[in-house]
Amino acid sequence: MRRTRTLAGIGIAATALIALTACNSGSPTIPGGDGGDEGDAPAYEVAQDVQLEGSPTFDAMVERGGPIIGVKEDQPNLGYLDATTNERSGFDIEIARWIAASLGFEESDITYEPIASANREQALVNGDIDYYVGTYSITDSRKEQIDFAGPYFVTGQGFLVAADSEMTEVGDVSDFNGMTVCSATGSTPISNIKENYPEIKTEEYDVYSACVEDLISGKVDAVTTDAAILIGYAAQYPDDVKLLDGLFTEERYGVGLPKGDTALQEHINTLFTDGGDTWQAIFDATLGQSGIEVEQPAVD
């Protein structure tokens, strides 16, 4: 299985991660940047006669006749819902489908539930969803309430600015002192700014798309979140915004799971460990359409 390199330190990205922003000195072209025309995702063989002893979450899925999966739906090439066709696409959506198939469920069995970043832990704690796949960074504070499988992707905090902004690069997050930076409520990047950079003004919304709208209209100076998310918006609005080079944290995306469901956690981790070819095919059909190159991370 492919392995990701590690960061040498905060603000210094590994080679595989630098590739996330290297294509954005101008504006990247991503087929499907508006939510459509992605590559062909792999077909997933639906497992038969699955037994997952000791997993109450799996038992609930079986009794219900399918999984309820928490997702994002406003992130091009990651988790996107086309309002015209009502079709979902993106890297995270395909990861969610792959997991469902490994548990014995057809695509038609899946119920997708859009959950805002700030509400993810509570949705899992309440049992509103069975698992969550949507740019969900693994953190110690979140692991106090839920469990994670993975990681299945590694990226880092980046910044999106207006296309005509005088800022061409960021040496440190403090370069935004005195400016207004927007992100999703409950996201790791906005928490990083609020805790460590008090001179930066912040604006928060439930969804990143609202931040991007404010950036284009001039209400905020920048949007911050994971570079993988920002690449999609840079492709969607190439004349209006640009993604600055540089990554300032390491964000490890995991699948959010109910606390204590070790059987389901181990099942998904084994899927990731043994399914490198499928992971690569999913990546190539979605985020890989931009030309970026990353490696599948090792499971914890």
C-alpha positions as CSV (number, residue, x, y, z in Angstrom):
1,M,0.0,0.0,0.0
2,R,1.2,3.5,-0.7
3,R,2.4,5.6,2.2
4,T,2.3,9.3,2.8
5,R,5.4,11.2,4.0
6,T,5.3,13.2,7.2
7,L,5.6,16.9,7.7
8,A,9.0,18.2,8.8
9,G,7.2,20.8,10.9
10,I,4.2,23.2,11.0
11,G,4.3,25.4,7.9
12,I,6.7,23.0,6.0
13,A,4.7,20.5,3.9
14,A,6.0,17.2,2.7
15,T,6.5,16.7,-1.1
16,A,3.3,14.9,-1.5
17,L,1.3,17.7,0.2
18,I,3.0,20.5,-1.6
19,A,1.5,19.1,-4.8
20,L,-1.9,20.1,-3.5
21,T,-1.1,23.8,-4.0
22,A,1.6,23.6,-6.7
23,C,-0.9,23.6,-9.5
24,N,-2.6,26.8,-8.1
25,S,-0.1,29.5,-8.9
26,G,-2.8,30.6,-11.3
27,S,-6.1,28.7,-11.4
28,P,-6.3,24.9,-11.7
29,T,-8.5,23.2,-14.2
30,I,-10.5,20.4,-12.6
31,P,-13.0,18.5,-14.7
32,G,-16.0,18.5,-12.5
33,G,-15.0,21.7,-10.8
34,D,-18.6,22.7,-11.0
35,G,-19.7,19.3,-9.6
36,G,-19.9,17.4,-12.8
37,D,-17.8,15.6,-15.5
38,E,-15.4,13.8,-13.1
39,G,-13.5,10.8,-14.2
40,D,-15.0,7.3,-14.0
41,A,-15.1,6.1,-10.4
42,P,-14.5,2.4,-9.9
43,A,-17.4,0.0,-9.6
44,Y,-17.5,-1.5,-6.1
45,E,-18.3,-5.2,-5.6
46,V,-21.0,-5.4,-3.0
47,A,-20.0,-7.9,-0.4
48,Q,-22.3,-10.9,0.4
49,D,-23.2,-12.4,3.7
50,V,-21.3,-9.8,5.7
51,Q,-21.0,-10.6,9.4
52,L,-19.6,-7.9,11.7
53,E,-20.0,-9.3,15.2
54,G,-19.9,-6.8,18.0
55,S,-20.9,-3.7,15.9
56,P,-24.2,-2.2,17.0
57,T,-23.8,0.4,14.2
58,F,-23.7,-2.4,11.6
59,D,-26.6,-4.1,13.2
60,A,-28.7,-0.9,13.0
61,M,-27.8,-0.6,9.3
62,V,-28.9,-4.2,8.6
63,E,-32.2,-3.8,10.5
64,R,-32.9,-0.5,8.6
65,G,-31.9,-1.9,5.3
66,G,-29.0,0.5,4.6
67,P,-26.6,3.0,6.1
68,I,-27.2,6.6,6.8
69,I,-24.0,8.4,5.9
70,G,-23.1,12.0,7.0
71,V,-21.6,14.0,4.1
72,K,-20.8,17.4,2.8
73,E,-22.5,18.6,-0.4
74,D,-21.0,22.0,-1.3
75,Q,-17.4,20.9,-1.8
76,P,-16.5,20.3,-5.5
77,N,-14.6,17.1,-6.1
78,L,-14.9,16.1,-2.5
79,G,-18.6,16.0,-1.4
80,Y,-20.9,17.7,-3.9
81,L,-24.6,17.6,-4.7
82,D,-25.6,18.8,-8.2
83,A,-28.8,20.6,-7.7
84,T,-29.9,20.0,-11.3
85,T,-29.3,16.3,-11.5
86,N,-29.5,15.5,-7.8
87,E,-26.4,13.4,-8.2
88,R,-23.6,13.3,-5.6
89,S,-19.9,13.2,-6.6
90,G,-16.5,13.6,-5.2
91,F,-13.6,11.8,-3.4
92,D,-15.4,11.6,0.0
93,I,-18.7,10.4,-1.6
94,E,-16.8,7.6,-3.4
95,I,-15.1,6.6,-0.1
96,A,-18.5,6.5,1.6
97,R,-19.9,4.3,-1.2
98,W,-16.8,2.0,-1.1
99,I,-17.3,1.4,2.6
100,A,-21.1,0.8,2.1
101,A,-20.4,-1.8,-0.5
102,S,-17.9,-3.6,1.7
103,L,-20.6,-3.9,4.3
104,G,-23.0,-5.5,1.8
105,F,-25.1,-2.4,0.7
106,E,-26.0,-1.3,-2.8
107,E,-25.9,2.4,-3.7
108,S,-29.7,2.4,-3.7
109,D,-29.6,1.3,0.0
110,I,-27.7,4.5,1.1
111,T,-29.3,7.5,2.7
112,Y,-27.0,10.6,2.6
113,E,-27.4,13.1,5.4
114,P,-25.8,16.5,4.9
115,I,-24.3,17.6,8.3
116,A,-22.6,20.9,9.0
117,S,-19.0,20.8,10.4
118,A,-20.1,22.0,13.8
119,N,-22.7,19.3,14.2
120,R,-20.8,16.2,13.2
121,E,-19.9,14.8,16.6
122,Q,-23.4,15.3,17.9
123,A,-24.9,13.6,14.9
124,L,-22.8,10.5,15.6
125,V,-23.4,10.6,19.4
126,N,-27.2,10.9,18.8
127,G,-27.2,8.0,16.3
128,D,-28.6,10.2,13.6
129,I,-25.9,8.8,11.2
130,D,-24.0,5.6,11.1
131,Y,-20.7,7.1,9.9
132,Y,-19.4,10.4,8.5
133,V,-17.2,10.9,5.5
134,G,-16.6,14.6,4.7
135,T,-13.2,16.3,5.2
136,Y,-13.3,15.3,8.8
137,S,-9.9,15.9,10.5
138,I,-8.8,13.5,13.2
139,T,-8.2,15.4,16.4
140,D,-7.7,14.4,20.0
141,S,-10.6,16.6,21.2
142,R,-13.0,14.9,18.7
143,K,-11.8,11.5,19.8
144,E,-13.2,12.2,23.3
145,Q,-16.7,11.9,21.8
146,I,-16.3,9.7,18.7
147,D,-13.9,7.3,17.0
148,F,-12.2,7.5,13.6
149,A,-11.2,5.0,11.0
150,G,-8.3,5.9,8.8
151,P,-6.8,8.3,8.0
152,Y,-7.7,7.9,4.3
153,F,-6.3,11.3,3.1
154,V,-3.8,13.9,4.4
155,T,-3.8,17.6,3.5
156,G,-3.2,20.9,5.3
157,Q,-4.6,24.3,6.0
158,G,-4.5,26.7,3.1
159,F,-5.8,30.2,2.2
160,L,-8.1,31.3,-0.7
161,V,-8.0,35.1,-1.6
162,A,-9.5,37.3,-4.2
163,A,-8.0,36.9,-7.7
164,D,-6.9,40.6,-7.6
165,S,-5.5,40.4,-4.1
166,E,-2.0,41.8,-3.6
167,M,-1.2,38.8,-1.5
168,T,0.8,36.3,-3.6
169,E,2.1,34.1,-0.8
170,V,1.8,33.6,2.9
171,G,4.9,33.0,5.0
172,D,3.0,32.7,8.2
173,V,-0.6,32.7,9.2
174,S,0.1,36.0,11.1
175,D,0.4,37.7,7.7
176,F,-3.4,38.0,7.9
177,N,-3.3,40.0,11.1
178,G,-5.9,42.8,10.9
179,M,-7.7,41.1,8.1
180,T,-11.0,39.1,8.2
181,V,-10.7,35.4,7.5
182,C,-13.7,33.1,7.0
183,S,-14.3,29.4,7.5
184,A,-16.9,26.9,8.6
185,T,-18.0,26.9,12.2
186,G,-16.3,24.0,14.1
187,S,-13.6,23.5,11.5
188,T,-10.0,22.8,12.6
189,P,-8.5,25.7,10.6
190,I,-10.8,28.4,12.2
191,S,-10.1,26.9,15.6
192,N,-6.4,27.2,14.9
193,I,-6.8,30.9,14.0
194,K,-9.0,31.8,17.0
195,E,-6.7,30.1,19.5
196,N,-3.4,31.2,18.1
197,Y,-3.8,34.4,16.1
198,P,-6.0,36.8,18.1
199,E,-5.2,39.7,15.8
200,I,-7.0,38.0,12.9
201,K,-10.7,38.8,12.7
202,T,-12.9,35.8,11.9
203,E,-16.2,35.1,10.2
204,E,-18.0,31.8,10.4
205,Y,-20.8,30.0,8.5
206,D,-22.2,26.5,8.5
207,V,-20.9,25.9,5.0
208,Y,-17.7,27.0,3.1
209,S,-19.6,28.1,0.1
210,A,-21.0,31.0,2.1
211,C,-17.4,32.1,2.9
212,V,-16.5,31.9,-0.8
213,E,-19.4,34.1,-1.7
214,D,-18.3,36.7,0.9
215,L,-14.8,36.5,-0.5
216,I,-16.0,37.2,-4.0
217,S,-18.2,40.1,-2.9
218,G,-15.3,41.6,-0.9
219,K,-16.9,41.1,2.6
220,V,-13.9,39.0,3.8
221,D,-10.2,39.0,2.9
222,A,-9.6,35.3,2.8
223,V,-11.2,31.9,3.2
224,T,-9.2,29.2,5.1
225,T,-9.7,25.5,5.3
226,D,-8.0,22.4,4.0
227,A,-6.2,22.9,0.7
228,A,-8.0,19.9,-0.8
229,I,-11.3,21.8,-0.3
230,L,-10.0,25.1,-1.6
231,I,-8.7,23.6,-4.8
232,G,-12.2,22.8,-5.8
233,Y,-13.4,26.3,-5.2
234,A,-10.4,27.8,-7.1
235,A,-11.4,25.7,-10.1
236,Q,-15.1,26.6,-9.7
237,Y,-14.4,30.4,-9.7
238,P,-11.1,30.8,-11.6
239,D,-11.6,34.4,-12.5
240,D,-12.6,35.4,-8.9
241,V,-10.3,33.7,-6.5
242,K,-6.8,32.1,-6.2
243,L,-5.3,29.6,-3.8
244,L,-2.1,30.8,-2.1
245,D,0.9,28.4,-1.9
246,G,1.8,26.9,1.4
247,L,0.3,24.6,4.0
248,F,0.3,25.5,7.7
249,T,-1.0,22.4,9.4
250,E,-1.3,18.7,8.8
251,E,-5.0,17.6,8.5
252,R,-5.6,13.9,8.5
253,Y,-9.1,13.0,7.2
254,G,-10.8,10.1,8.9
255,V,-14.2,8.4,8.9
256,G,-16.2,9.5,11.9
257,L,-17.8,6.6,13.8
258,P,-19.8,6.1,17.0
259,K,-17.6,5.9,20.1
260,G,-16.7,2.3,21.0
261,D,-17.6,0.6,17.8
262,T,-14.3,-1.1,17.4
263,A,-15.6,-3.8,15.1
264,L,-16.7,-1.3,12.5
265,Q,-13.5,0.7,12.9
266,E,-11.3,-2.3,12.3
267,H,-13.4,-3.4,9.3
268,I,-12.9,0.0,7.6
269,N,-9.2,0.2,8.5
270,T,-8.7,-3.2,6.9
271,L,-10.6,-2.1,3.8
272,F,-8.2,0.9,3.5
273,T,-5.1,-1.2,4.2
274,D,-6.0,-3.9,1.7
275,G,-7.6,-1.7,-0.9
276,G,-4.8,0.5,-2.2
277,D,-5.7,0.0,-5.9
278,T,-9.3,1.0,-5.2
279,W,-8.2,4.0,-3.2
280,Q,-6.0,5.1,-6.1
281,A,-8.8,4.6,-8.6
282,I,-11.1,6.7,-6.5
283,F,-8.5,9.5,-6.2
284,D,-7.7,9.5,-9.9
285,A,-11.4,9.8,-10.8
286,T,-12.0,12.8,-8.4
287,L,-9.3,15.0,-6.9
288,G,-6.7,13.5,-9.2
289,Q,-8.4,15.1,-12.2
290,S,-6.7,18.4,-11.2
291,G,-3.3,16.9,-11.8
292,I,-2.3,16.8,-8.2
293,E,-0.3,13.8,-6.9
294,V,-0.6,12.4,-3.4
295,E,-0.1,9.1,-1.8
296,Q,-2.5,7.1,0.3
297,P,-1.7,7.5,4.0
298,A,-1.0,4.6,6.3
299,V,-3.8,3.7,8.6
300,D,-3.2,4.5,12.3
